[in-house]
């Protein structure tokens, strides 16, 4: 029975989180990041954040427990356990999950709010997967209780981890191209909101009378994040459209391609891309060019110069696509004659 629970717990922990991960990746419709980068964030959440979270929780809980004893005059195990769930866990776990997210924000693969939400969500799902597996193994004493635990933690607890880090990621993404003073304000605010969500969820589900309230709160919060994510995608799409129009005005992008490149629903159609040009590569390069131009305009100093180099390289790459396509066209035409 133990072996069966272990195998079932492994599948029950991994499969739903991987489906959620695929869904997040699919929702990033303007410029999907390579899936391996999402997996990298997912793995950090499932391993590094968990390990640091366990160590950090032990260290953080020691003075907290002593403070409770000092204030209450008793070493109540229930009160100490509750403090671990509603204070230690939100503070430590959101911090350990966020370490890798901050590191990701320093790379070229982190373009703004949308990427922050996607990467943060991936980290949270990885953390939720490992935590779920440990809970399924520890508290699934029989099939009925195990199954109920799987449902609750898959639909709510793991989603909470995803939403809390998606929130922090969104704030980090918004702050990335802002002056330093805004970074010092926005990132701590994002971390505080992530901790507050975690605190609210753990507090409400710690008591039977408020557990339904906690579920309702998390459901509303999740819908709100999804709505805000759609707005961020829309704004990112407008940025891509604006920058590509500028590239068309200087002769980098053919004007007729503006009817397709900025639109996710149209760009994958066949027939509009010139023969000999790799359509997928052309789309990805053009969208990346638009985002790099926007980032160039919103940075200063050495960072701005590095983005300018990217812009020039991407322009050259597009020009070479059309040049090579024309060479192939005329070579084919010569052979036919």
C-alpha positions as CSV (number, residue, x, y, z in Angstrom):
1,X,0.0,0.0,0.0
2,X,2.9,2.4,0.8
3,X,4.5,1.8,-2.5
4,X,1.2,2.4,-4.3
5,X,0.7,5.7,-2.4
6,X,4.2,6.8,-3.2
7,X,3.9,6.1,-7.0
8,X,0.4,7.6,-7.1
9,X,1.6,10.6,-5.1
10,X,4.4,11.2,-7.6
11,X,2.1,11.2,-10.6
12,X,-0.6,13.2,-8.7
13,X,2.0,15.8,-7.8
14,X,3.7,16.1,-11.2
15,X,1.1,15.7,-13.9
16,X,-1.3,18.5,-12.9
17,X,1.6,21.0,-12.3
18,X,3.1,20.2,-15.7
19,X,-0.3,20.8,-17.3
20,X,-0.5,24.1,-15.5
21,X,3.0,24.9,-16.8
22,X,2.0,24.2,-20.4
23,X,-1.1,26.4,-20.0
24,X,1.0,29.3,-18.7
25,X,3.5,28.9,-21.6
26,X,0.6,28.7,-24.1
27,X,-1.0,31.9,-22.7
28,X,2.2,33.9,-23.4
29,X,1.1,34.3,-27.0
30,X,3.1,37.4,-28.2
31,X,6.6,35.9,-27.7
32,X,6.7,32.5,-26.1
33,X,10.0,31.9,-24.4
34,X,11.9,28.6,-25.0
35,X,10.2,26.0,-23.0
36,X,13.5,24.8,-21.4
37,X,13.7,28.2,-19.7
38,X,10.3,27.7,-18.1
39,X,11.5,24.2,-17.1
40,X,14.6,25.7,-15.5
41,X,12.4,28.0,-13.4
42,X,10.1,25.1,-12.6
43,X,13.0,23.0,-11.4
44,X,14.3,25.8,-9.2
45,X,11.0,25.9,-7.5
46,X,10.9,22.2,-7.1
47,X,14.4,21.8,-5.7
48,X,16.4,24.9,-4.8
49,X,13.6,26.9,-3.4
50,X,12.3,23.9,-1.4
51,X,15.8,23.1,0.1
52,X,16.5,26.8,1.0
53,X,12.9,27.0,2.3
54,X,13.4,24.1,4.7
55,X,16.7,25.5,6.0
56,X,15.4,29.1,6.2
57,X,12.2,27.9,8.0
58,X,14.2,26.1,10.7
59,X,16.4,29.2,11.2
60,X,13.5,31.7,11.1
61,X,11.2,29.6,13.4
62,X,13.7,29.3,16.3
63,X,13.5,33.0,17.4
64,X,9.8,33.2,16.5
65,X,9.1,30.2,18.8
66,X,11.1,31.7,21.6
67,X,9.3,35.0,21.2
68,X,5.9,33.2,21.5
69,X,7.1,31.4,24.7
70,X,8.3,34.8,26.1
71,X,5.0,36.5,25.3
72,X,2.5,33.8,26.2
73,X,4.5,32.1,29.0
74,X,3.8,28.6,27.5
75,X,5.3,26.4,24.9
76,X,2.0,25.6,23.1
77,X,2.8,23.3,20.1
78,X,-0.4,24.4,18.4
79,X,0.4,28.1,18.6
80,X,4.0,27.4,17.4
81,X,2.8,25.3,14.5
82,X,0.3,28.0,13.6
83,X,3.0,30.7,13.6
84,X,5.1,28.5,11.3
85,X,2.2,28.2,8.8
86,X,1.1,31.8,8.8
87,X,4.3,33.7,9.5
88,X,7.4,31.6,8.7
89,X,6.1,29.9,5.6
90,X,5.0,33.1,3.8
91,X,8.1,35.0,4.6
92,X,10.7,32.3,3.9
93,X,9.1,30.5,1.0
94,X,8.2,33.6,-1.0
95,X,11.8,34.8,-0.5
96,X,13.5,31.6,-1.5
97,X,11.2,31.2,-4.6
98,X,11.9,34.8,-5.5
99,X,15.7,34.5,-5.5
100,X,15.9,32.8,-8.8
101,X,13.2,35.2,-10.2
102,X,15.4,38.2,-9.4
103,X,18.3,36.5,-11.1
104,X,16.2,35.8,-14.2
105,X,15.3,39.4,-14.4
106,X,18.9,40.4,-15.0
107,X,19.0,38.3,-18.2
108,X,18.0,39.3,-21.7
109,X,15.3,36.6,-21.6
110,X,13.3,38.6,-19.1
111,X,11.4,41.3,-21.2
112,X,8.9,42.7,-18.7
113,X,5.7,42.1,-16.9
114,X,4.5,39.2,-19.1
115,X,7.8,37.3,-18.7
116,X,7.8,38.0,-15.0
117,X,4.3,36.5,-14.5
118,X,5.2,33.4,-16.6
119,X,8.6,32.7,-14.9
120,X,7.2,33.4,-11.5
121,X,4.2,31.2,-12.1
122,X,6.6,28.4,-13.3
123,X,8.7,28.7,-10.1
124,X,5.5,28.5,-7.9
125,X,4.3,25.5,-9.7
126,X,7.6,23.7,-9.2
127,X,7.5,24.5,-5.5
128,X,3.8,23.4,-5.3
129,X,4.7,20.1,-7.0
130,X,7.3,19.1,-4.5
131,X,5.3,20.3,-1.5
132,X,2.2,18.4,-2.8
133,X,4.2,15.2,-3.1
134,X,5.5,15.5,0.5
135,X,2.0,16.2,1.7
136,X,0.5,13.3,-0.3
137,X,3.0,10.9,1.2
138,X,2.7,12.2,4.8
139,X,-1.0,12.8,5.2
140,X,-2.7,10.4,2.8
141,X,-3.4,7.7,5.4
142,X,-6.1,6.0,3.3
143,X,-7.3,6.3,-0.3
144,X,-10.3,8.5,0.5
145,X,-8.3,11.0,2.6
146,X,-5.4,10.8,0.0
147,X,-7.8,11.6,-2.9
148,X,-9.4,14.5,-1.1
149,X,-6.0,15.9,-0.3
150,X,-4.9,15.6,-3.9
151,X,-8.0,17.5,-5.1
152,X,-7.6,20.4,-2.5
153,X,-3.9,20.9,-2.9
154,X,-4.0,20.6,-6.7
155,X,-6.8,23.1,-7.1
156,X,-5.9,25.5,-4.4
157,X,-2.5,25.2,-2.5
158,X,-0.3,24.7,-5.5
159,X,-2.2,27.5,-7.4
160,X,-1.5,29.8,-4.4
161,X,2.2,29.2,-4.9
162,X,1.9,29.9,-8.6
163,X,-0.1,33.1,-8.1
164,X,2.1,34.5,-5.3
165,X,5.2,34.2,-7.4
166,X,3.4,35.4,-10.5
167,X,2.5,38.5,-8.6
168,X,6.1,39.1,-7.5
169,X,7.3,38.4,-11.1
170,X,4.9,41.0,-12.5
171,X,6.2,43.6,-10.1
172,X,9.8,42.7,-11.0
173,X,9.0,42.9,-14.7
174,X,7.3,46.3,-14.4
175,X,10.3,47.6,-12.3
176,X,13.0,46.3,-14.7
177,X,13.0,49.3,-17.0
178,X,12.2,51.8,-14.3
179,X,14.8,54.0,-12.5
180,X,16.5,52.5,-9.5
181,X,14.3,54.3,-7.0
182,X,11.2,52.6,-8.4
183,X,12.9,49.2,-8.2
184,X,13.6,49.7,-4.5
185,X,9.9,50.4,-4.0
186,X,8.1,48.1,-6.5
187,X,10.0,44.9,-5.8
188,X,9.5,44.9,-2.0
189,X,5.9,45.8,-2.6
190,X,5.5,42.8,-4.9
191,X,7.2,40.5,-2.4
192,X,4.9,41.9,0.4
193,X,1.8,41.2,-1.7
194,X,3.1,37.7,-2.4
195,X,3.6,37.0,1.3
196,X,0.2,38.5,2.1
197,X,-1.5,36.2,-0.3
198,X,0.4,33.2,1.2
199,X,-0.4,34.4,4.7
200,X,-4.1,34.9,4.0
201,X,-4.4,31.4,2.4
202,X,-2.6,29.6,5.2
203,X,-4.5,31.5,7.9
204,X,-7.9,30.9,6.5
205,X,-7.4,27.2,5.8
206,X,-5.9,26.7,9.3
207,X,-9.4,26.9,10.7
208,X,-12.4,24.9,9.5
209,X,-14.8,27.8,9.8
210,X,-12.8,30.0,7.4
211,X,-11.5,27.5,4.9
212,X,-14.3,28.1,2.4
213,X,-13.6,31.9,2.7
214,X,-10.0,31.2,1.9
215,X,-10.9,29.2,-1.2
216,X,-13.2,31.9,-2.4
217,X,-10.5,34.5,-1.8
218,X,-7.9,32.5,-3.8
219,X,-10.3,31.9,-6.7
220,X,-11.1,35.7,-7.0
221,X,-7.4,36.5,-6.7
222,X,-6.5,34.0,-9.4
223,X,-9.1,35.4,-11.8
224,X,-7.8,38.9,-11.1
225,X,-4.2,37.9,-11.9
226,X,-5.4,36.2,-15.2
227,X,-7.3,39.4,-16.1
228,X,-4.3,41.6,-15.4
229,X,-2.1,39.2,-17.4
230,X,-4.4,39.6,-20.4
231,X,-4.1,43.4,-20.0
232,X,-0.3,43.0,-19.9
233,X,-0.4,40.9,-23.0
234,X,-2.5,43.4,-24.8
235,X,-0.2,46.3,-23.9
236,X,2.8,44.2,-25.0
237,X,1.0,43.6,-28.3
238,X,0.5,47.3,-28.8
239,X,4.2,47.9,-28.2
240,X,5.1,45.3,-30.8
241,X,2.8,46.9,-33.3
242,X,4.1,50.4,-32.7
243,X,7.8,49.4,-32.9
244,X,7.3,47.3,-36.1
245,X,5.5,50.3,-37.8
246,X,8.7,52.3,-37.0
247,X,10.8,49.6,-38.5
248,X,8.7,49.6,-41.6
249,X,9.1,53.3,-42.0
250,X,12.8,52.9,-42.2
251,X,12.6,50.0,-44.7
252,X,13.5,47.1,-42.4
253,X,10.0,45.5,-42.4
254,X,7.9,45.5,-45.6
255,X,4.8,47.5,-45.0
256,X,2.5,44.7,-46.2
257,X,3.9,42.5,-43.4
258,X,2.4,44.8,-40.8
259,X,-0.9,43.1,-41.6
260,X,0.5,39.9,-40.1
261,X,3.5,40.2,-37.9
262,X,1.9,42.0,-34.9
263,X,-1.1,39.7,-34.8
264,X,-0.9,36.3,-33.2
265,X,-3.9,35.0,-35.1
266,X,-2.6,36.0,-38.5
267,X,1.2,35.7,-38.4
268,X,1.2,31.9,-38.7
269,X,-0.9,31.9,-42.0
270,X,0.9,30.8,-45.1
271,X,1.3,32.9,-48.3
272,X,2.3,36.3,-46.9
273,X,6.0,35.5,-46.1
274,X,8.3,35.7,-49.1
275,X,9.5,32.4,-50.6
276,X,12.9,31.5,-49.2
277,X,12.4,33.3,-45.9
278,X,12.0,31.0,-42.8
279,X,8.6,32.3,-41.6
280,X,9.0,31.1,-38.0
281,X,12.5,32.6,-37.7
282,X,11.4,35.8,-39.3
283,X,8.4,36.2,-36.9
284,X,10.5,35.5,-33.9
285,X,13.3,37.9,-35.0
286,X,10.8,40.7,-35.8
287,X,9.0,40.4,-32.5
288,X,12.2,40.3,-30.6
289,X,13.4,43.4,-32.5
290,X,10.3,45.3,-31.5
291,X,10.8,44.4,-27.8
292,X,14.5,45.2,-27.9
293,X,13.7,48.6,-29.4
294,X,11.2,49.3,-26.7
295,X,13.7,48.3,-24.0
296,X,16.4,50.4,-25.7
297,X,14.2,53.4,-25.4
298,X,13.5,52.8,-21.7
299,X,17.1,52.3,-20.5
300,X,20.2,54.4,-20.1
301,X,24.0,54.2,-20.1
302,X,25.8,50.9,-20.8
303,X,22.5,48.9,-20.7
304,X,21.0,51.1,-23.4
305,X,24.1,50.7,-25.6
306,X,23.9,46.9,-25.2
307,X,20.3,46.9,-26.3
308,X,21.2,49.1,-29.3
309,X,23.7,46.5,-30.3
310,X,20.9,43.9,-30.1
311,X,18.6,46.1,-32.2
312,X,21.2,46.5,-34.9
313,X,22.1,42.8,-35.0
314,X,18.4,41.9,-35.3
315,X,17.9,44.4,-38.1
316,X,20.9,43.0,-39.9
317,X,19.5,39.4,-39.4
318,X,16.2,40.4,-41.1
319,X,18.0,42.1,-43.9
320,X,20.1,39.1,-44.5
321,X,17.0,36.9,-44.6
322,X,15.5,38.9,-47.5
323,X,18.9,39.1,-49.2
324,X,19.5,35.4,-49.1
325,X,15.9,34.7,-50.2
326,X,16.4,36.9,-53.3
327,X,19.7,35.2,-54.1
328,X,18.0,31.8,-53.9
329,X,15.1,33.1,-56.0
330,X,17.3,34.4,-58.8
331,X,19.5,31.2,-58.7
332,X,16.4,29.1,-59.1
333,X,15.1,31.4,-61.9
334,X,18.4,31.1,-63.8
335,X,18.3,27.3,-63.6
336,X,14.8,27.2,-65.0
337,X,15.8,29.3,-67.9
